[in-house]
Amino acid sequence: DSGVTQTPKHLITATGQRVTLRCSPRSGDLSVYWYQQSLDQGLQFLIQYYNGEERAKGNILERFSAQQFPDLHSELNLSSLELGDSALYFCASSVGDSQNYEQYFGPGTRLTVT
Amino acid sequence: SQQGEEDPQALSIQEGENATMNCSYKTSINNLQWYRQNSGRGLVHLILIRSNEREKHSGRLRVTLDTSKKSSSLLITASRAADTASYFCATARMDSSYKLIFGSGTRLLVRP
């Protein structure tokens, strides 16, 4: 158990809908990262927050947005969902804000868009 | 595009044998990290090796880094069935302070 929690574990929704994925980092970690893992794209970095502020952006679509709240939990919002958005979404956390820290991954949310 | 590329894509060995996975990357890095992922689960951090280090050990794991060749290797000695997983290298590029770039992974099968 990494100490990172993600909810829900599974999510099935229809195209065009909007969903929110939630992540609670390990106690003491200030950084939260979001990743998307699919069979064809592999593990793609989406976005990082550190202590409430956006730190880095990756291949995140405009239909996706995220935020980190004062209690450090984070939410990833996915809207106007398409079939291609079906994937595993992972949240990870680390104590620092740079790439020099190991990241602890949550168990993931499996999103299925039908 | 992905920074790290693992080789081989898949590896099947007998329990007790050693497993070697390689990672090549394109740009200068601050560090390189190896992660393991059991099927459909979250990634687990294994080792972080900094650009000024050449070798690191952790239990049955040995990681080497050759910055001149822009490559790293992960050696698992005396493999066990429980080592069956996908292994990813992740690079921390010098031109990007915050994010890690993950490779496509090596799928390791250890046969009992």
Interface residues (C-beta under 8 A of the other chain):
Chain A: S2 V4 Y33 Y35 G42 L43 F45 Q48 R55 A56 G58 L88 F90 A92 D97 S98 Q99 N100 E102 Q103 Y104 F105 G106 P107 G108 R110
Chain B: Q2 N30 N31 Q33 Y35 G40 R41 G42 L43 V44 H45 L48 R50 F88 A92 R93 S96 S97 Y98 K99 L100 I101 F102 G103 S104 G105
